[in-house]
């Protein structure tokens, strides 16, 4: 039996670490800034889109 997350108990403090080339991060950060979004905001949007796509 798998444990189901309780939406009422979830916290906004989960951390995810990505290891990538500095040039790739610089390009990604620049693209985020050009769209007036933070890196964290864009990563959250990408993860949410991926989860919806897989369901």
ROMI-533747 format. One record per residue (C-alpha): residue number from 1; residue in three letters; x, y, z. Coordinates in Angstrom, 1 decimal. Each point is the difference from the previous one (the first is absolute). Layout:
residues N
<r num="NUM" residu="ALA" u="X" v="Y" w="Z"/>
...
***
This chain:
residues 55
<r num="1" residu="UNK" u="0.0" v="0.0" w="0.0"/>
<r num="2" residu="UNK" u="1.6" v="3.3" w="-1.1"/>
<r num="3" residu="UNK" u="-0.3" v="3.1" w="2.2"/>
<r num="4" residu="UNK" u="-2.1" v="2.7" w="-1.5"/>
<r num="5" residu="UNK" u="1.0" v="3.7" w="0.6"/>
<r num="6" residu="UNK" u="-2.3" v="2.0" w="2.2"/>
<r num="7" residu="UNK" u="-0.5" v="3.3" w="-1.9"/>
<r num="8" residu="UNK" u="-0.8" v="1.7" w="3.3"/>
<r num="9" residu="UNK" u="3.3" v="-1.0" w="1.5"/>
<r num="10" residu="UNK" u="2.3" v="0.7" w="-3.0"/>
<r num="11" residu="UNK" u="2.6" v="2.6" w="0.5"/>
<r num="12" residu="UNK" u="1.5" v="2.3" w="-2.5"/>
<r num="13" residu="UNK" u="3.5" v="-0.8" w="1.1"/>
<r num="14" residu="UNK" u="1.1" v="-3.0" w="-2.1"/>
<r num="15" residu="UNK" u="3.3" v="0.4" w="-1.7"/>
<r num="16" residu="UNK" u="1.2" v="-1.4" w="-3.3"/>
<r num="17" residu="UNK" u="3.6" v="0.2" w="-1.1"/>
<r num="18" residu="UNK" u="1.0" v="0.0" w="-3.6"/>
<r num="19" residu="UNK" u="3.5" v="-0.5" w="-1.2"/>
<r num="20" residu="UNK" u="0.7" v="1.5" w="-3.4"/>
<r num="21" residu="UNK" u="2.5" v="1.9" w="-2.0"/>
<r num="22" residu="UNK" u="0.5" v="3.7" w="1.0"/>
<r num="23" residu="UNK" u="-0.6" v="1.1" w="-3.6"/>
<r num="24" residu="UNK" u="-3.4" v="-1.8" w="-0.1"/>
<r num="25" residu="UNK" u="-1.0" v="1.5" w="3.3"/>
<r num="26" residu="UNK" u="1.0" v="3.5" w="-1.2"/>
<r num="27" residu="UNK" u="-2.0" v="-0.4" w="-3.2"/>
<r num="28" residu="UNK" u="-3.0" v="-1.3" w="2.0"/>
<r num="29" residu="UNK" u="0.3" v="2.8" w="2.6"/>
<r num="30" residu="UNK" u="0.2" v="2.6" w="-2.8"/>
<r num="31" residu="UNK" u="-3.1" v="-1.4" w="-1.7"/>
<r num="32" residu="UNK" u="-1.9" v="0.1" w="3.4"/>
<r num="33" residu="UNK" u="1.0" v="3.6" w="0.6"/>
<r num="34" residu="UNK" u="-1.0" v="1.0" w="-3.6"/>
<r num="35" residu="UNK" u="-3.5" v="-1.3" w="0.9"/>
<r num="36" residu="UNK" u="0.0" v="1.7" w="3.4"/>
<r num="37" residu="UNK" u="-0.1" v="-3.2" w="1.9"/>
<r num="38" residu="UNK" u="2.2" v="-1.6" w="2.6"/>
<r num="39" residu="UNK" u="1.9" v="-3.2" w="-0.6"/>
<r num="40" residu="UNK" u="-2.0" v="-1.7" w="2.8"/>
<r num="41" residu="UNK" u="-3.3" v="1.2" w="-1.5"/>
<r num="42" residu="UNK" u="0.8" v="-1.4" w="-3.4"/>
<r num="43" residu="UNK" u="1.2" v="-3.3" w="1.4"/>
<r num="44" residu="UNK" u="-3.2" v="-0.4" w="2.0"/>
<r num="45" residu="UNK" u="-2.0" v="0.7" w="-3.1"/>
<r num="46" residu="UNK" u="2.0" v="-2.6" w="-2.0"/>
<r num="47" residu="UNK" u="-0.4" v="-2.6" w="2.7"/>
<r num="48" residu="UNK" u="-3.8" v="0.6" w="0.2"/>
<r num="49" residu="UNK" u="-0.3" v="-0.3" w="-3.8"/>
<r num="50" residu="UNK" u="2.0" v="-3.2" w="0.0"/>
<r num="51" residu="UNK" u="-2.2" v="-1.6" w="2.7"/>
<r num="52" residu="UNK" u="-3.2" v="1.0" w="-1.8"/>
<r num="53" residu="UNK" u="1.4" v="-1.4" w="-3.3"/>
<r num="54" residu="UNK" u="0.7" v="-3.4" w="1.6"/>
<r num="55" residu="UNK" u="-3.4" v="-0.5" w="1.7"/>
***
